[in-house]
């Protein structure tokens, strides 16, 4: 019985394609450019902007989506495509992982595998792209679950740096960079600090003495950047130059804030200086400022639905239900990953869980496709399955937001077919073989 | 003035041994207090009584009017005399305890041995040799504050250490220590807090308990061993002081219960210093049958002006704010004996105020007084000295201008050993009333009142409003000043002595220049409107929640008979998945499974479209605990059972994810960790009610970076390598066997032989190790790498037992065949990896491979977050490696039940098994399915519909309590919010202070 089971398992594994690398800290084979037009035929297409198109073909050529519709409506053009039958399967736009240190940090508990330390707290000029390791061991595991893009950030400081959007494929960072300068991350300081009051076992909230200081420094930096922008002849200032994109609109300012006061003050600050694209990374405090966010049209990056409500008063489903509570009011929401990097691959299931708690499934899909693309200013190219956009998409045997059915059969970035298996799959194969031989 | 005769006199009777430097000047100290209302004891009051005192002691208390000759008479008409209060849990006069700064134990250089010099205990936190009398120093500053609250004597101890030594009983006067110490060694003190000890062990509450238990065993052993060749003055002190009252400082009702448990083991009847929240579990506290010492430092009002910050005050804290003042009255109603204490307040300026509040909240005056006089006197066995006003006792009493438990009553004098201390200059209550005031050319109304021991006054202005005025007495002279109609009046004068009238006259200035005369005559006894007093809301208090948290219930949840119809049942048995089936839960068990079942009187739940699975069991959890890691390399003597926390919101959240039971493991700080607690998630039960009765005992072992302190440069703790670990385990088991031999040899001796032989020392560590060898206790070992798992199996093989479970076992897939051969199970993460160096080889196929090979495989959480969606985690075994749906479900139900030896009653749906089941809205392994009901032993502990109702209830309850707080009045209070319990994982260590 047992041997039988193993045998079936083995067959299953062998039928999947494997690269022939020696496993260990290796990088799976990098994808080759698309050489011929491909038509994925007969699948259910989840476009990422809310639509589910059954039995619909997706065609792409030279990295761009060239067709979305019924296969039969393609007529003779059909012959120009290499047709891949994916009946019964689902097509999704590649998922986008926001606000992540993938490629920057490796094993967080091993300090020298992390590239995050830097002097100073105001570093808009640091660009993460340069530190991004295209060989990070996380990359194959993310792709395996449908994540094809990552916004790579540096986590520290008040202004930690300028993030880059990376494709999760490529020989090196130069190959992998998708948008060099995507967002500047501003960690808005806390206006209060908590001191433990031992006698009553409560926290006493006192004004944070450095709040004003940090605000003043931000104020003076932004004032200077406006002056810098408006001055013609000037000595180069790298920090001020890095902020210019905020006013031009090609960089998003992502404000990280925790409390309603900080959220409003942070956003108002950015607005005062005419920052064009502002997004907020915050937690359940957003519910208290929902109308402010709505009026100001601020997209919100929320914590994973797999997040433990800290206060004993919070509902058990606080974070499960949070995306829905904002999205039903028309606020653009993207989901984030926090905590151990190794769990970032579960991003799709955060969205699935949000769907279990009130969100429509296709709306849930937006939180990891179209909405993060909007926040990062890359929705002209990715985030949905739309004619003319990059062919960065994948095919799954089942519903990709549900754990048990998220099973990719193929994935493409700009039409390039990715290697989906990585060291984990290789290990699985080797050990399955070992035990089946033994029996 | 009368008191001055006492002011400069040394009280001769206690000073005979001191050299004199003058002629003998012993003066008579005889005073008669007459016409007073004398509260002799809480049940006896003498009206118009006379109290005679002589040389610091009471001569008589009676209603006689005859005063013996030679007594100075003090007329106390209208005044009350009480025995002064006793605080039996005070730190008064003891050296200050400065707590050391503690470093993160994972990265510091360890202090393994005690740093105390001398022949004392091996553990620095055991300070039983400390004698509070020897270190006692009169501290007038603090004595003054205590006297102002009515205290005359306290039992004073130094709050330092787990065994704190003895307290001294002292009077609160300002004379030298020789005369203030009333009794040496009135009590032995204990706590869970190691205080100033810088030694690492113990660092956790369960470690403190283990240390104390071992210490008590050691003390017995030490004194029984007459031929011992070493000295330990600390152990000797424990034994010498064992007949004293034994007082144990707990922090709350949870720790009250822990204290009691220790007491039972050693036949010690601890007097428990509680935390003031005993009202939350009266039933359990009553069962302790212990005397308590209760603080009344009730929480002050919250500042509720900022709605965002107000939101961060938890319902639990709000409810405690409301209910804390009812704690004493609830204890009284349950017939629990208790004393009251000012502890932990350094400056107990609100003690009387809070005492009166407790009375307003239903505490009887009789009990209020006895808990401060007769009860502490009796508990401390000093009732021959203090506690009542009777002949021969110390002249320790207080004089008040009324009933001391009434709000406006002023405490005037506090007499300590016959010496008076003025608390409050007398306020003449007859001055209270309305006066006609003639001043200069105006005639108006003056009102005088009293608030908090001071006069307050108002002047009616011409427009009918009332202006504030300042009235006070400068000795016998009244002073009055006010501003009215833009004119400033400053008046001073005298009281005209007219019988039955109160008249003031005098002179003063108008606008600081014009000389004017004034007079005021009292016309009515009108009371000036007092400041709003906290009214007795005793009858309108909210109900206690079980647990005392949001989403608690007003009564404990009970088992019901439930019929679930037409549901898809995942049995985990041969029968597999049964569609459209009925199931009957009766008497906490699964009684019937079939079609068309009916059961009268059962709650019927329509299961159409829904799925029913066995309840989820988490093999590795740290929720519902108040401590995780002890720090001794071999911590097998600590028991997680001791620190189960029923008041953890994590329980409810796990229930909402379908979890019914969990193994609460010690952390991974040590090669050998503590003993597990196996609980069912019975939300609302006490810790005792959560623990699974008769479950097999388990113990945590830990391999890898954490116990080896791999990240710690400065660590000096053996073992630091895997080779060292192997020797560490071998040594632990070898020692245990040697211990067993010694113990058995002794036990086989005849009574006579035993008398001559040395009784072997009972060693809790060796006993736990022996249980492991004898397979009476089972190991769940934290492990990642295959090499370390192989090593531990090798050790186990050599000692002839089987490792029960490798928990985490991330490289289990590499040695699954060897695990199968040894018979060990694997309890793993679904997909966590690479979070530290030793986990870099983990793969999400681990569960699938181990399961396929035949290893009993479970998926665990080790996280208060992940425990909420273990069904998602299980389905990763489907995603990674195509495990079947049923096998995946078993990894979080039947398989952990097997690993925890609970599978005879749990883990599958089978007639006769415990009714521990979960009703899901859809297929249980889908992220789109929600838990609708989590049922344990037939009781519905989570119900998604009820959850919605509870949310509304909680909001209403919050609003109700918040509206009791005067937002504007408390706007100036410090902004306080609730302190949340941190999320515990394997590596959590209390940092202490």
Interface residues (C-beta under 8 A of the other chain):
Chain A: X2 X5 X6 X9 X12 X106 X107 X108 X109 X110 X137 X138 X141 X192 X194 X196 X197 X199 X200 X201 X202 X203 X204 X205 X206 X259 X260 X261 X285 X288 X306 X307 X308 X309 X310 X311 X312 X313 X315 X316 X317 X340 X341 X342 X343 X345 X346 X349 X352 X353 X355 X356 X357 X401 X402 X403 X404 X406 X407 X423 X424 X425 X427 X428 X431 X432 X435 X438
Chain B: X297 X299 X300 X308 X309 X311 X312 X314 X315 X316 X317 X344 X345 X549 X550 X551 X649 X652 X653 X656 X711 X813 X814 X816 X817 X831 X832 X833 X834 X835 X836 X837 X840 X841 X843 X844 X845 X848 X849 X852 X853 X854 X864 X865 X866 X868 X869 X872 X875 X876 X878 X879 X880 X881 X882 X885 X888 X925 X926 X927 X928 X929 X930 X947 X951 X954 X958 X974 X975 X976 X977 X978 X979 X980 X981 X983
